[in-house]
Amino acid sequence: MSVIADKSALELHRATLANGLRVLVVPDPATPVVGVSVHVDVGFRSEPEGRTGFAHLFEHLMFQGSESLEKLEHFRQVQSAGGIFNGSTHQDYTDYFQVLPGAALERALFLESDRLRAPKLTVENLRNQVDVVKEEIRLNVHNRPYGGFPWILLPPVLYDTFPNAHNGYGDFSELEQASLDDAAAFFDTFYAPGNALVTVHGDLSEHGVDGTLALVERHFGDIPARPVPQRPSFAEPAPGAERRQTVTDAHAPLPALALGYRVPDPAAEPDAYLAHAMLATVLADGEASRLQRRLVHGGGDGAGLVTDVSASNGLMGGPFDARDPDTFTITAVHPAEVSADRVTAAVDEELDRLAEQGPGAEELERQTARWVAALHREDDRVMYRMLGLGARELLYGRAELAVELPGRLAALTGADVAAAAARLRSAGRAVLRVEPSDEPTGDGDA
C-alpha cells in the first residue's frame, strides 16, 4: 500500500492498495460521527447499449445481500448502530455510503467491503429489483407531472451519441431482458477494486489516520484485483444550430419549456465552467434573480409569462459532479396562453443583456453570498462533505475542489459571467417543449 499525505488545511491522506483500490482518509475531530463511502467509476453514461438503466439497476442489486450477509442484514447492522445509509447513480459514477458513530467505523468498512467483494447476485434478486426499478419509474416518471423533465427528455435533443443521449433510468423492455449473466459481467467489469474509491471522513479518534488505513487494508485488501475498464471518451461536437422537439405529458397541467446548452469542460476550463454555474445563479436563484424578477414577478411584457423558472449548470448535480460533456439548462412552466417562443425570447434578451453588461457588482456579490452560504450549510453534514470529497477525487483526482468552491466562486467577476452568457448565445442549443395531453402515458420508454 502506497500512502501520500497532503499537508493542506484539509489534511487529506491518500492511499492505493495493492489491488488498485484508491483510499481517501479525511479526519475531522470536530464531529462525533464517521462516514464511509464507496464511489465506483460507472454511471449511466457507461452502461452498454441495449441495457439502458443498468447502472441504476445495479445500485439496487448491491443492497440485496453480500458474501457474508443475507438480504436486509446490511440495513440492520447500520441501523442498530444508529447510522444511516444509501446509494445513488449519477452520469459518471455510482456511490454507496453510510454514516455512523465513530466507534462503529470498522463495522462500516466491513459492510462496504463485503458487498464490493461479492454481492449476492441471484435470479430472484434480479427479477425482484427489476420490478422495483420499474415501479420507481412509474412513480417518478410515467405517473408524475413533468416526469423526466428535463434530465431524461432533454439529452436526446442536445446530444447524438448513445452515452450522452439515452435514458439513464431505463427502458422497460431492456430491463426485463437483463439476465444474471449480464449482472455478473457488469459487476466483474465495473466493480473491480481499481475502478473504485473508498472515502473515510469524520471521527477517527479511536484509530487515527494510520489505524484507519490499516483497517481499510484489512477489510478491502484481500479483494482480488481485476482488470480496470478503459473509460471511453464521451466527447461529441456541440450542436451548430438550434434543435427543437415537442413531447406530450398527460399529467402536466401547464406547458413547460427547457433550453439546453453545452458547458465548458470542467477539467480543462474550470473557471469558465464555474462562470456558467454563477450565470445560472444570477439568472434564477432567489426572488431577486433576473428571470424570477422579469418572468414571474416583474413589470413590463415579461410579467406573468411563467409560473416557475429555474437554471442549472449540470444535468443532475452540483459543480464538478460530472465529466465533460455536461449541460446548462433553463426550465420554465408557463400558462397555455403564453407561447414557448415568447418565453424563449425573454430569456434570450436577459442573456444578451448579461453578455453586453454583465451583472452589477452588488448583484454579483448578493448571488455569490447566497451560493456560498448554501455550500456551507450543506457542508455542515458529514455525509455531504464526504460525498463531495469522494466524487471530486474519483472524477478529477482532486478532492480539494470541494473546499475550494467558495473561494473560486468569490473570485469570479462580472466579466466572467458576461463571457458565459455570450458563449451560450453564440452556440447551438436544444429547445424542448412539453405540452399537456389527454393521451395516457405508455408503460415503455420513460
N, C-alpha and C positions, 0 to 999 in steps of 0.2 A: 504494500500500500504506500503510494507516494502522497505526501502531505505538503501543501503550500499554505502558509498563514499570511493573510492580508492584514497589514498593520494600520488600516484606515480606521476611522471612527466606528465603522460598522463591526469591526472585529470579525471579519469573515474568515472561516477556516475551510479550505477546500481539500478534498482527498479523492483519489481514484483507486478503487480496489483492483485486485489482480484480474477479476472477471470483467473489468471495464466499467463497472457501476461508478458513477460520479456521486460525490457526497459534499454537501454544503452544511456546515455547522455554524450557527449564529447564536451565541449565548446572549441572554437578556436577563440579568439578575433582578430587574425591577418587576418581573412578572412571576406569579406563583404557578403558572401552568407551562406546559411544553407542547409544541406542535410537531408532528411528523407528517411529511407529505412525500408522495412519490409522483414525480412528473415523468410521463412516458412520451417519447417523441413520436407520437402518432395522433393526428386529429382527423377530422372528416375529409380534409384535402388529400390524405394519404391512402384512403380506402380504395380498393380496386374497383374498376368498372364492373357493373353487374352486381355489386354488393353495396349499394348506397345505404347509409345508415349503420354500417357495420362497426365503425369506431364507437358510436354511441351504444349500440347493442352490446359490444364487448365490455364497456364500462359497467353495464348491468350484470353481465356474467361474472365479473370479478367480485361481486358481493354474494355469490351463491355457494360459498364454502371453498375450502382450500385443502392442501395436502393433509393437514393435521386437524382441521376444524370442520364440523358439519355445518350445513346451512343455518344461518341465524346466530351461530356461535360467535362470530366476529362482532356482531351487534351487541350481544350480551356482554362480551368481555369489555367493550368500550363503555357501555352504559353503566355497568356495575362499578366501574372506576370513576363514574361521574363525568365522563367525557362525551364529546360529540364527534361525528364523522360524516363524510360524504364523498362525492366524486363528481366530476363534470367533464364534458367533452367540448373541445374548442376547435378552431380551424386547424391548428398545428400541434396540439398536444392534448393529452388526457391526464387529469390529475386525480389522486386519491389522497385523502388527508384525515387526520384526527387530532383533536386537542384534548389533553388530559391533565390531571395534576402532575406536577413534576416528578413525584415518586413513581408514577406509572410509565416512565419513559421506556423501560425495557419491554413492557407489555406491548406498547405501540409498535416498537421495532419488530418484535416477534410477529405480530399480526400482519404487518405490511410485508415482511419478508416471506411469510408463509404463502401468501397468495401470489406474490411475484415469482416464487419458485414453482408453484404448481396449483393453479386454480382448479376447482372441481368442475371440469367440463364433461357434462353428460347430456344425452339426448333429452332427458326430462328437463334439465335446467335450461337448455337451449330453447326448446319449444315453449316453456313457461315464460321465459324472458322475451321471446319474440312477441307473445301475446301481450305482455306488459308494455313493451315499447309501442305496439300498435294502439293500445288503449291510450297511452300518453299522447300519441299523435292525434288521435280522435279528439282528445280533451283540449290539447293546446293549439291545434291547427284546424282540423276539419269542422269542429263544432264551436269555434270561438270567433267572434267578430275580428276581422283583420288577422286571422291566424296565419303565421308565416310571413307577415308583413313587417319589415321588408327583408328579413335575413334569409328567407327561403326564396321569395319571389323575385327579388331584385338581381341577385348574382347572374342568373341566366340571361338577363338583358344586357348587363355590363360586360360579362366575360364570355369567352368562346370555348375554353378548354374544360374538359371534364372535372379536374380537381377544383377549379375555381367556380364553376357554374352549377354543379349538380346539387341536388337536395341532400343536405347533410343529415336530415332527420330520418330519411329513408323511404324508399318505395315499398309498398306493402307486398307486392309480388316478389320482389327481390329479398325482402326479409324472410318471407315464408319459405323461400328456396334455400336458405342458408343451411348448410349441413354441419355435422360435428367435425368433419374433416376440414371444412372452411374455418371453423373456430380454432381448431388446433393449429392450422397453418398460420392464421393471423397471430396467435399468441407466440408461436415459435419465431416468427419473423420480426414482429414489432416489440415484443416484451422481453427481448434479450437484455441482460443486465447492462450492456454497453449502450443501450438505447434509452436508458432511464437515469434519473437523478433523484437522490434522496436528500431532503432538507430537514434539518432538526433545528428548531428555533424556540427559545424561551428559557425556562428554569433548568439550568444544568448544574445546579449547586451540588447535587449529590455525587455526580460522576466527573464533573469538569469536562473540558474540551477533549483532553486525551482519553479519558474514560469513555466519553460518548463515542468517539471514533472507534475505540476498541469494541464497544457494544455493537456498533454498526457492522464492523468486521465480523464479529461473532455470528450475527444473525443473517447477514447478506453475503458474506464472503464465500460460502460454500455453494452458492447458486452457480451451476455450470455456465461458463462463458459460451456464447453462441455468436455467429456472425452478425454484425450490425448492418441493417439495410442502408443502402445509399439513398439518401433523400433526393429525389429529382427536383430540378428547378420548376417552380410553378409560374415562372415569368411568362407573360404574353404581352403583345403590343397593346397599348392603350387605344381605345376606340378613337377614330379620327373624326367622327361626326356624332350627332345625337342619334340615339336609338330609342325607339318607343314601343311600349307594349301595354295592352289593357287586359286585365283579368276581372272576373266577376266573383262576388262574395255574397252568398245567400244570407249571411248573418250580419253583414255590415249595415248599420242604419244610415250612414252617410258615405259619400265618395271619399277616397283618400288618394294621396299623391306621394310618390317617393322619387327623389332625384339622387342618382348615384354617380360618384366621381372616383377616379383613381387618385391615390395619395402618394407622396414620395416614399421611397424605400426607407423604412425606419433604421436599417443598419447602415446604409450608405449616406443618407441625408437626414440624420436625426433632428437637427434644428429645423429644417424645412418641414419635416414630418410634424414636429411639435407645434410649429406655427399654424398648421392646419387644425390641430387639436384646439389651439387657442381661438382660431377662427370659429369653430363650432360653438365654443363657449360664448363668444361675442354675439353670435347670431341668435342663439336660442336658450341660453342658460339663465333662468330667472326672469321675473316680470319686467325688469328694466332692459333686457336684451333686445337687440334690433328687431328680430322677427316677431317677438312677443308684442313689442310696442306697436309695430306697424300693422301686423296682420290680425292680431287678436284684440288689442285694446286701443290702438292709436286712432287718430283722426285721419281725414282725407280719404282717398279712394281705396286705401288698404284696410280700413277698419272693418272688422267683422268678416273678412274674407275666409278665415279659418276658425275652427273651434279649438284646434290644438296644433302645435308645431314643435318640432324638435330637430336637433342637428347632432351628428356624432362623427368623430374621426375614428373609424374602426367599425367593422361589420358587427362584432359581437362583444368586444371587451374594451378595457381602458387602454391607455397609451402603452405601446410596446408589448401588446398581448398577442400579436401575430407577426409572422414574417411577411415579406413582400410577395405578391401584391395585396393591398388592402383597400378598403372602401370608405369614402366620405359620403355620408347620407344626410339628406334633409327630408323629413317626412311631415306631412300635414293632413289633417282631416278637415273637410270643408263642406258647407251646405250644398245641396244639389243644384241650387240656382246659380252658384258660382262655378265658373268653368275652371278646369285644371290649368288651362293656358293662362288664365288671369292670375292665378296664384303663382305660377312659374315666372311670369313676367315681373311680378312684385319681388320675388326672391332675387331674380337677376338684377333688378335695379339696386337692391341693397348690396349685392356682391360688387356691382360696378362702382357704387359709391365708396365701398371699403377699399376696392382696388385703387381708386384715384386718391382718396384722402387718408385711408387707414382709420383706425379707431382713435378717438381723442385720448389724451393722457389720463384723464380721470376715468373714462370708460374702461380703458385697458387695466388700470390699477384696480378698479372695482371687480372686474371679471377675474383677474388674477387672484385677488384675495378670496373670492368665492371658491375658486377651484382649489387653491392651496389649503383652505380651511377644510374642504371636503376630503382632501387627501389625508390630512392629519386626523380627521375624525375616523376615517376608515382604518388608518394605521394604528388606532388605539386598540384594535383587536388583534391578538396574536395570530389568529387564523388568516386574516387578510394580509398581514405583514409577511407571514411565511409563504403564502401562495404567490404574492407579488415577487418576493425574492426568488423563489424556485422557478417561476415561469420565465423571468428575465435571464436567469442563469442558464436555463435549458435552451432558450431561443437565441440568445445573444452572447452567452458566456460572460455576462456582466450583471450579477445581482445588484450591483451598485446603482443601476438605473432606477431601481425602485425608490431609493432615498435621495437620488439626485433630482428627481422630478420637480419638487417645489422650487429649487434654485434655478433649474433650467427654464421653468415657466416664467419665473420672475425676471429672467434676463431677456425675454422676448420683447421686441419693440413694436411700435405701431407699423413701422416699415416691413417687419417680418410678416405681420398679419395681412398687410396690404398685398404683399407678394403672393401669399397663399390664395387670397381672393382672386387675384389676377390669373393665377395658374388654373383655378377652377374654371374661370370664364374663357380661357383660351384653349381648353381641351374638350374632347368629346365626352359625352355623358349618357347615362341611361335615365329615361323618364318612364316610370311605372305608374299606371293609373288603376285604381281599384274601384269598380262600380258595383253598387248594390244590385242584387238579382234575386228573383223569386225561385230560381232553379236550385234544387238541393245540391250540396257539395258531395262529390263522389267519395268512395272509400279507397281510392288508389293513391295517386301521387298527392303529397301534401302541397 
